[in-house]
Amino acid sequence: MTITFTLLICLCGGLGAGLRYLLDTLVKARWQVDLPLSTMIINLLAGLGAGLVAALATFHGLPNWGRLLLTTGLLGGFSTFSTAVNEVLALARQRRHLAALGYLSASIFLPPLLTALGFMLAGPGM
C-alpha cells in the first residue's frame, strides 16, 4: 500500500463523514422525532452500500482498490456505530429503557440485513 493510496482512503473517509453530517442535518431538520432517527438511517444506508460494493467486487469486477476506497474510506467515514451506541446510552439515562433496547436491537440487526439486501440487489443478475 502506497502513501498515495492511504491518502486517497483518508480523502474518501472525509467525504463519507461530510455526507454523514449533511444527511444527519437534513433528517433532523425534516423529522422532529424523539428518537435518533438520523443515525439509524445513516447506518442502514451504509449497510446497504457495503452489500452493493461487496457484490460489485464479487460479481462485476470492481477491483480491490475500488472496494477499499468505497468501504474502508467512504462508507467507513459515513457510518457511525459509535454514535448509535452513545445514543442507546442516552436513551437509557433518560430511563427510556424500552426505546434504548429497541434502538440497540435495530442498530445491531438491521444494518447486516441491509448489507445482505444490497449484495442480492447487485448480485450476478444485475
For each residue, the residues with C-beta under 8 A, 3 or more apart:
1: 5 6
2: 5 6
3: 6 7
4: 7 8
5: 1 2 8 9 65 68
6: 1 2 3 9 10
7: 3 4 10 11
8: 4 5 11 12 69 73
9: 5 6 12 13 68 69 72 73
10: 6 7 13 14 73
11: 7 8 14 15 73
12: 8 9 15 16 69 70 72 73 74 77
13: 9 10 16 17 72 73 74 76 77
14: 10 11 17 18 77
15: 11 12 18 19 73 74 77
16: 12 13 19 20 73 74 75 76 77 78 79
17: 13 14 20 21 77 78
18: 14 15 21 22 77
19: 15 16 22 23 74 77 78
20: 16 17 23 24 42 77 78 79 80
21: 17 18 24 25
22: 18 19 25 26
23: 19 20 26 27 38 41 42 45
24: 20 21 27 28 38 39 42
25: 21 22 28 29
26: 22 23 29 30
27: 23 24 30 31 37 38 41
28: 24 25 31 32 38
29: 25 26
30: 26 27
31: 27 28 37
32: 28
33: 37
34:
35: 40 91 99 103
36: 39 40 83 84 87 90 91 103
37: 27 31 33 40 41
38: 23 24 27 28 41 42
39: 24 36 42 43 80 83 84 87
40: 35 36 37 43 44 84 103 106 107 110
41: 23 27 37 38 44 45
42: 20 23 24 38 39 45 46 78 79 80
43: 39 40 46 47 79 80 81 84 107 110 111
44: 40 41 47 48 110 111 114
45: 23 41 42 48 49 78 114
46: 42 43 49 50 75 78 79 111
47: 43 44 50 51 79 110 111 112 113 114 115 118
48: 44 45 51 52 114 115 117 118
49: 45 46 52 53 70 74 75 78 118
50: 46 47 53 54 71 75 115 118
51: 47 48 54 55 114 115 116 117 118 119 120 121 122
52: 48 49 55 56 118 119 121 122
53: 49 50 56 57 62 67 70 71 75 118
54: 50 51 57 58 67 71 115 118 119
55: 51 52 58 59 60 118 119 120 121 122 123 126
56: 52 53 59 60 61 62 67 122
57: 53 54 60 62 63 64 66 67
58: 54 55 119
59: 55 56 122 123 124 126
60: 55 56 57 122 126
61: 56
62: 53 56 57 66 67 70
63: 57 66 67
64: 57 67 68
65: 5 68 69
66: 57 62 63 69 70
67: 53 54 56 57 62 63 64 70 71
68: 5 9 64 65 71 72 73
69: 8 9 12 65 66 72 73 74
70: 12 49 53 62 66 67 73 74 75
71: 50 53 54 67 68 74 75 76
72: 9 12 13 68 69 75 76
73: 8 9 10 11 12 13 15 16 68 69 70 76 77
74: 12 13 15 16 19 49 69 70 71 77 78
75: 16 46 49 50 53 70 71 72 78 79
76: 13 16 71 72 73 79
77: 12 13 14 15 16 17 18 19 20 73 74
78: 16 17 19 20 42 45 46 49 74 75
79: 16 20 42 43 46 47 75 76 111
80: 20 39 42 43 83 84
81: 43 84 85 107
82: 85 86
83: 36 39 80 86 87
84: 36 39 40 43 80 81 87 88 103 107
85: 81 82 88 89 104 107
86: 82 83 89 90
87: 36 39 83 84 90 91 103
88: 84 85 91 92 100 103 104 107
89: 85 86 92 93 100
90: 36 86 87 93 94
91: 35 36 87 88 94 96 97 99 100 103
92: 88 89 95 96 97 100
93: 89 90
94: 90 91
95: 92
96: 91 92 99 100
97: 91 92 100 101
98: 101 102
99: 35 91 96 102 103
100: 88 89 91 92 96 97 103 104
101: 97 98 104 105
102: 98 99 105 106
103: 35 36 40 84 87 88 91 99 100 106 107
104: 85 88 100 101 107 108
105: 101 102 108 109
106: 40 102 103 109 110
107: 40 43 81 84 85 88 103 104 110 111
108: 104 105 111
109: 105 106 112 113
110: 40 43 44 47 106 107 113 114
111: 43 44 46 47 79 107 108 114 115
112: 47 109 115 116
113: 47 109 110 116 117
114: 44 45 47 48 51 110 111 117 118
115: 47 48 50 51 54 111 112 118 119
116: 51 112 113 119 120
117: 48 51 113 114 120 121
118: 47 48 49 50 51 52 53 54 55 114 115 121 122
119: 51 52 54 55 58 115 116 122 123
120: 51 55 116 117 123
121: 51 52 55 117 118 126
122: 51 52 55 56 59 60 118 119 126
123: 55 59 119 120 126
124: 59
125:
126: 55 59 60 121 122 123
